């Protein structure tokens, strides 16, 4: 996901499910954030050393 987002400059998105159990956001500052059920997922990626920047 990071590599795809790195190629998409200047756009923002907000992603959730029908139950609104999570929220994933990506803004024009290239900041990825997560809340709800997705917060644990993002924290796990970071703990495992997933790349958070394409540069």
Secondary structure, DSSP 8 states (H G I E B T S, - for coil): -HHHHHTSTT--EEEE-TT--EEEEE-TT--EEEEEHHHHHHHHHHHTT------
